[in-house]
Amino acid sequence: MFTEFQLAYHNQFHKAFSSDQQIVMAKQLWAKTLSDLPAARIVAGARRAIKSSAYLPTIYTVRNYCDLRPEELGLTDPYNAYLEACRAASPKSEQRWSHPAVYFAGSASDWFFLASSSEQKALPVFKRNYAILCDRVINGEQLAIPLPKAIPEHIERKLSNAQRRERLHKMRKELNI
């Protein structure tokens, strides 16, 4: 990372770290500060900083660039997620979702509310729920859509008219009607 910063920000880098001792101390500080992140994310964050900034980044800036972006986790933008949730047919749990967060945001927003309200009313509610779920996913939580119920072991057959009358008569007797 420091080598890439030195190449990308040559004059700024040498002004900030004018001696070998300063570079060693800076590397130690950066290593301690970024130690909770995987090396691949640090490298990716440093490269994002180089692509996005004309100035030598700070530790804080690099940490921000190291954060996972929603699209890297398969999360779509809030508006497209809203459209996906509104257009999904029932049963909702059996649909092919771009990400489980869309399903859970729709569920938290109430499917009926999404279907029966104007976009002006429903979109802010959905966006809030979707943002909360996106944050949870970015922080490492795995979301899983519940599996649909399996076919029951025993399937009852429909009763004939005579059987229905008999059960109705029995129920009336029990209830004294």
N, C-alpha and C positions, 0 to 999 in steps of 0.2 A: 504494500500500500504506500509506504513512504517513498519507494523508488518511483512508483507511478506518479505520486504527487510531485516529486522532484522533477520528473520529465515534463509533466503537464503545466506546472506553475513555477518554472525555473527561478525567476528573479524573486518572486514572492516567497518561495520555499527557502532560498538562501538568506533572505532578509529575516524571516521568522526563526530559522535555525542556522545561525551564523557559525556555530562551532560543532565539532563532533560530540562534545559533551552535551550540548543542548539537544542534539538529535537523539542521543542515548536516553536522556531524561524524558524527552517527549515520547519516545517509543515505549518506555516503561509506563508512563501515565496513560497513553492510549491503550496499551495492552491491558492494564488494570480496568480501565473504564469500559472496554469492549469485550472483556473476558466472558461475559454471559451469552455472547452471540456466537453462532457457528462461524468458522473461518470463511466459508463460501458466501455467507450473507455479508460479512464485512467487506470482502473483495467486491462483491456486487454493489454494495452501498458506496464504496469508494469510487467505483467506475461510474455510477450514476451521478455522484457529486461532480466528477470531472466533466461529464457530459452536460450537466445542468448549470454549472457555475463558472464564472470567469475568475473567481477569487478562490484562494486556498481555503478549503473548508475547515471548520472547527470540529472538535470532537462531537459536539451537540448536533451539528449539521450532518455529519457522517452517520451518527446513530439514527437520525430521522430518515436518511436514505437507506439504512439497513432494514427499516421496518418493512414487513411484507405488504405489498399492495394487493387490494382486493382481487384484481384481475389475475394475479399470480396464483390465487387460490380457487379460481374458477367462479368467482363472484361477479355477477353482471352489475351494471349501473342501476341505481334505484328505479329509474323510470321504466327501463326494460323489464326489470324484475316485477314491477307493478303490473305492467301489461301482461306478462306471463301468468301472474297469479289471477288476474281478472279473466283471462281467456281459457283457463284450465277447466276441463269438464269434470263432472263428478263421476265416481268417487275421486276426490283430490289426492288421496294417498297413493293411488295407482297410476298417477300421471308421471311422465318423464320430465323431471325438473332439471333445469340447468344447474341448480345447486339446492341442497336441502334447505338452505336459509330462506329461499323464496317460498317454499311450502310453509315453513314455520312462521314466517312474517305474515303470510296470508291467513294462516290459522289464528295467529295472535290478533290480527286486524279484524277478524270475523268475516268469513266467506260471504255471508248474506249482506253484510255492510258493504263489502267491496262491490258486490254485484248490483246492489240497489241504490247506491249513493253516487253522486256526481264525482268526477275526477277531482274537482276542486276540493271536495270534502274528504274523499277517501285517500287520495295520494299522500297528504301530509301524515296521516295516521300510519299508512303502510310504510312510508319512508322512515319514520321514527322507529318502528318495530324492526325494519330491515337493517337500519344502522346499528341497532343494539345487537342483532344477530351477527352482523358482519364483524363487529368488534370482538364478539365471542369467538368467531372462527379464526380471526387474525391472531387472537391470543392462544390458539391451539386447541380449542374445543372441537370435538368431532360431533357433527349433527347427523342423526340417522332417522329417516322417515320410518314410522312404524310399518311393519309388514301387514298386508291385508290378512284378515282372518281366513283360516283354512276352511275347507268344506267340512261341515260337521260329520262325525262318524256315522250317525244315524239320521236319515232324512225321513221325516214323517210324510205320509201321503195325505192327500186331501180327504176329508170325510165325505161320505155320501150324504144326501139330504136326510135320509132316515136316521143316520148316526148323529147328525147335527141336531135334529129335533129331539132325539133321546137325551143328548147332553144338555140341551137347553131346558128340557123338562126336569132333569135331575138337578140342575143349578137352581131353578125356580123353587123346587122342593126344599133345597138346602137353605135358601134365603127367605123362605116363606112368602113368596110373591104369588 
